[in-house]
Amino acid sequence: MVIVDKSRQIRAKIGDVAMVVATLSAVLLLLLALGLLLGDVAIHAREKLSWTFISQPPSDGMMAGGIFPAILGTAMLVILMTAVSVPIGVATAIYLHEYARADALWTRALRMAVQNLAGVPSIVFGLFGLGFFVQFVGGGMDHVLHSDKLVWGQPGLLWAALTLATLTLPTTIVATEEALRQIPSAQREAAYALATSRFEVVFRLLVPQAMPGILTGGILAVSRGAGEVAPILFTGAAYFLPELPKGLDSQFMHLGYHVYVMATQSADVDASTPILYATVAVLLTLTFTLNLAAVIVRARMRRA
Amino acid sequence: MPTPNAIPMPLQHIASQPRRDLPQPAQIPVRGLPIRQPPSWHAPLEWLVRGLAMVAILAIVLIFAFLVKSALPMFTTEEIRKEVTQAQMWFATLWPGYDAPENVWQPVSDVPKYGLWPLLTGTLKSTLVSMAIAAPLGVAAAVFVAFYARGRTREILKPALELLAGIPSVVLGFFALISLATWLQDTFGFDSRLNALVSGVALSLAIVPVVFTISEEAIGAVPLTYVEASTALGAAKWQTILKVVLPTAAPGIASAIALGFGRAVGETMIVLMASGNAAITSWNPADSVRTLSATVASELGEVVFGSAHYAVLFYLGLLLFIFTTLLNVLGGRVIDAQKAKVKSR
């Protein structure tokens, strides 16, 4: 005969219900906050969002026209950043997972550097970009190449992109290493047993298989880079420029920077609010599309 | 007698070595097989990989070096030392025109004052508000996703919460500045529309994904056998969660909170836009505040290169860097310790 303690069963039930209610309400609260933010932006952005807004430069002291230069500037910045950050990130991940001895001091130092780089505040990257890239490297280049005429020693597209590349480096490294980790080591051993060199194992066997992971990391880095404003405050972003950036040393307009300056320094709040909402909607669409793409690529990768 | 399934003697030394140290068969001559020489461009490319892998270390070293280099004139340059001393920054000073010694942040005035206390309390206030919201929410959401969400729900919930992480901080700052501040002021009737509470609430939205992701990972790392053993002993699910799973995952959750705290301290755009940016020393969360990061962001654009103010702003950056790095190292240590502990049992 089984003895059933009724009160104990009831207590277990109540506790379980309380646990579900507590944790579920936390999830719902977060979803509600997300919904409120997105809804707020969606409702207010409709007024201004149009093809003209996306394709035209601003006019009438920013209060009319569109934000095309800011979209273009963001795109240029992010493309340049990716071109620097992804190859370095992929190489670092390959080194960490395929070349380095796992327990060597140097490997541990590298891992710690990657981990800490991910935790450095974005404004510190801004300070670093100004102190190192703009003033030290740029200033040094001007001293050598242009006999101290100010060309590179001032904020510009290249310096902002390099600063952002440093910031997004850990994202690519972590994603690529994760992809490499998922490849069974039996494949490596089989390849080595067939007298394949390590180079061929890495570049002809592993990297093609890790491609979706590398892609995910790249997309997430782009999404992060497109939204970060603090690192480019002093390294190249400008609120208004009469013309599009001409070269790597030009300043550029940027969606996030646009939102920041217009939201905090605009004289006419009523006129600028609809423009702001529309700009935020464009920025959010950009980052969300990228994040969604990363989620889909990753889901495909898991299924394969 | 050799035990069955044991690794044969000659292979034991290979099996006990980490995989990467396996001898490369290409270099072992086998009778009848020619030794294949790899193309000559392989070696330089491999060295390129090794070289590029050093960039991450180089970056962290350079960041530290250039923060120090730019802040150093505070200690070495005579002119700057006349304008700002460590004592003035960290302690109360009797300024001309003041009745009592005070610690004030007023870098642009006839007598520049670089007292850090208003900035430190400001940072602490908005960070604590954000952690008070983000830590319970993040951990509770992680418990829900790990134990109660099944199949479809889980597949939708995780990306939805990751979407929260994908919102740029400038957008959160904008949302707090335009909408959230008005809602909160209408509800609570704050004197100043932008204050530590508003920025803290907005900040928590940026921190929750950090706490959630790492906590969920820590909870997932708790061996299933623990849960099964607890259930077999007659514990209800909630008892298993509270008394077995959460204590085992506690180090991971602690480091999730530490890393979230680091992110909150360093987060810039949200506090820059939503905190009011008034350097007041007070413990009232409904007062406007100015944080370390927001101070750097708003003042660096207007300072003269090489001035005292310039050096002080890099000094603030250095403080932020050291603080977040310490939290990171600590957080990483705790995660590693948890992994080792679970493995050894």
Chai-1 contact restraints between the chains, C-beta under 6 A:
chainA,res_idxA,chainB,res_idxB,connection_type,confidence,min_distance_angstrom,max_distance_angstrom,comment,restraint_id
A,A12,B,A236,contact,1.0,0.0,6.0,A-B,restraint_1
A,G15,B,A236,contact,1.0,0.0,6.0,A-B,restraint_2
A,G15,B,W238,contact,1.0,0.0,6.0,A-B,restraint_3
A,D16,B,A236,contact,1.0,0.0,6.0,A-B,restraint_4
A,D16,B,K237,contact,1.0,0.0,6.0,A-B,restraint_5
A,D16,B,W238,contact,1.0,0.0,6.0,A-B,restraint_6
A,M19,B,W238,contact,1.0,0.0,6.0,A-B,restraint_7
A,V20,B,Y148,contact,1.0,0.0,6.0,A-B,restraint_8
A,T23,B,A140,contact,1.0,0.0,6.0,A-B,restraint_9
A,T23,B,V143,contact,1.0,0.0,6.0,A-B,restraint_10
A,T23,B,F144,contact,1.0,0.0,6.0,A-B,restraint_11
A,L24,B,F144,contact,1.0,0.0,6.0,A-B,restraint_12
A,A26,B,L137,contact,1.0,0.0,6.0,A-B,restraint_13
A,A26,B,A140,contact,1.0,0.0,6.0,A-B,restraint_14
A,A26,B,A141,contact,1.0,0.0,6.0,A-B,restraint_15
A,V27,B,A141,contact,1.0,0.0,6.0,A-B,restraint_16
A,V27,B,F144,contact,1.0,0.0,6.0,A-B,restraint_17
A,A33,B,L205,contact,1.0,0.0,6.0,A-B,restraint_18
A,L34,B,L164,contact,1.0,0.0,6.0,A-B,restraint_19
A,L37,B,F175,contact,1.0,0.0,6.0,A-B,restraint_20
A,D40,B,S179,contact,1.0,0.0,6.0,A-B,restraint_21
A,I88,B,L52,contact,1.0,0.0,6.0,A-B,restraint_22
A,I88,B,V55,contact,1.0,0.0,6.0,A-B,restraint_23
A,A91,B,V49,contact,1.0,0.0,6.0,A-B,restraint_24
A,A91,B,L52,contact,1.0,0.0,6.0,A-B,restraint_25
A,A91,B,A53,contact,1.0,0.0,6.0,A-B,restraint_26
A,T92,B,A53,contact,1.0,0.0,6.0,A-B,restraint_27
A,T92,B,A56,contact,1.0,0.0,6.0,A-B,restraint_28
A,I94,B,V49,contact,1.0,0.0,6.0,A-B,restraint_29
A,Y95,B,V49,contact,1.0,0.0,6.0,A-B,restraint_30
A,Y95,B,A53,contact,1.0,0.0,6.0,A-B,restraint_31
A,A102,B,P18,contact,1.0,0.0,6.0,A-B,restraint_32
A,L110,B,I57,contact,1.0,0.0,6.0,A-B,restraint_33
A,A113,B,A56,contact,1.0,0.0,6.0,A-B,restraint_34
A,A113,B,I57,contact,1.0,0.0,6.0,A-B,restraint_35
A,A113,B,I60,contact,1.0,0.0,6.0,A-B,restraint_36
A,V114,B,A56,contact,1.0,0.0,6.0,A-B,restraint_37
A,Q115,B,G332,contact,1.0,0.0,6.0,A-B,restraint_38
A,N116,B,I60,contact,1.0,0.0,6.0,A-B,restraint_39
A,N116,B,T325,contact,1.0,0.0,6.0,A-B,restraint_40
A,N116,B,N328,contact,1.0,0.0,6.0,A-B,restraint_41
A,L117,B,A56,contact,1.0,0.0,6.0,A-B,restraint_42
A,L117,B,I60,contact,1.0,0.0,6.0,A-B,restraint_43
A,G119,B,G262,contact,1.0,0.0,6.0,A-B,restraint_44
A,G119,B,T324,contact,1.0,0.0,6.0,A-B,restraint_45
A,G119,B,N328,contact,1.0,0.0,6.0,A-B,restraint_46
A,P121,B,G266,contact,1.0,0.0,6.0,A-B,restraint_47
A,P121,B,L320,contact,1.0,0.0,6.0,A-B,restraint_48
A,P121,B,T324,contact,1.0,0.0,6.0,A-B,restraint_49
A,S122,B,T268,contact,1.0,0.0,6.0,A-B,restraint_50
A,I123,B,T268,contact,1.0,0.0,6.0,A-B,restraint_51
A,I123,B,S293,contact,1.0,0.0,6.0,A-B,restraint_52
A,I123,B,V296,contact,1.0,0.0,6.0,A-B,restraint_53
A,I123,B,A297,contact,1.0,0.0,6.0,A-B,restraint_54
A,V124,B,G317,contact,1.0,0.0,6.0,A-B,restraint_55
A,V124,B,L320,contact,1.0,0.0,6.0,A-B,restraint_56
A,V124,B,F321,contact,1.0,0.0,6.0,A-B,restraint_57
A,L127,B,F314,contact,1.0,0.0,6.0,A-B,restraint_58
A,L127,B,G317,contact,1.0,0.0,6.0,A-B,restraint_59
A,F128,B,I63,contact,1.0,0.0,6.0,A-B,restraint_60
A,F128,B,F66,contact,1.0,0.0,6.0,A-B,restraint_61
A,G131,B,F66,contact,1.0,0.0,6.0,A-B,restraint_62
A,G131,B,S70,contact,1.0,0.0,6.0,A-B,restraint_63
A,F132,B,L62,contact,1.0,0.0,6.0,A-B,restraint_64
A,F132,B,F66,contact,1.0,0.0,6.0,A-B,restraint_65
A,T166,B,A59,contact,1.0,0.0,6.0,A-B,restraint_66
A,S185,B,R19,contact,1.0,0.0,6.0,A-B,restraint_67
A,Y192,B,P25,contact,1.0,0.0,6.0,A-B,restraint_68
A,A195,B,P25,contact,1.0,0.0,6.0,A-B,restraint_69
A,A195,B,A26,contact,1.0,0.0,6.0,A-B,restraint_70
A,S197,B,A26,contact,1.0,0.0,6.0,A-B,restraint_71
A,S197,B,P38,contact,1.0,0.0,6.0,A-B,restraint_72
A,F199,B,H42,contact,1.0,0.0,6.0,A-B,restraint_73
A,F199,B,E46,contact,1.0,0.0,6.0,A-B,restraint_74
A,S223,B,G166,contact,1.0,0.0,6.0,A-B,restraint_75
A,G227,B,P168,contact,1.0,0.0,6.0,A-B,restraint_76
A,V229,B,V170,contact,1.0,0.0,6.0,A-B,restraint_77
A,V229,B,M269,contact,1.0,0.0,6.0,A-B,restraint_78
A,A230,B,T268,contact,1.0,0.0,6.0,A-B,restraint_79
A,A230,B,M269,contact,1.0,0.0,6.0,A-B,restraint_80
A,A230,B,A297,contact,1.0,0.0,6.0,A-B,restraint_81
A,L233,B,A297,contact,1.0,0.0,6.0,A-B,restraint_82
A,F234,B,L300,contact,1.0,0.0,6.0,A-B,restraint_83
A,G256,B,P168,contact,1.0,0.0,6.0,A-B,restraint_84
A,G256,B,V170,contact,1.0,0.0,6.0,A-B,restraint_85
A,V259,B,V170,contact,1.0,0.0,6.0,A-B,restraint_86
A,V259,B,F174,contact,1.0,0.0,6.0,A-B,restraint_87
A,Y260,B,V170,contact,1.0,0.0,6.0,A-B,restraint_88
A,A263,B,F174,contact,1.0,0.0,6.0,A-B,restraint_89
A,A263,B,L177,contact,1.0,0.0,6.0,A-B,restraint_90
A,T264,B,M273,contact,1.0,0.0,6.0,A-B,restraint_91
A,V280,B,V171,contact,1.0,0.0,6.0,A-B,restraint_92
A,V280,B,F174,contact,1.0,0.0,6.0,A-B,restraint_93
A,T287,B,G166,contact,1.0,0.0,6.0,A-B,restraint_94
A,T287,B,P168,contact,1.0,0.0,6.0,A-B,restraint_95
A,N291,B,G166,contact,1.0,0.0,6.0,A-B,restraint_96
A,V295,B,P159,contact,1.0,0.0,6.0,A-B,restraint_97
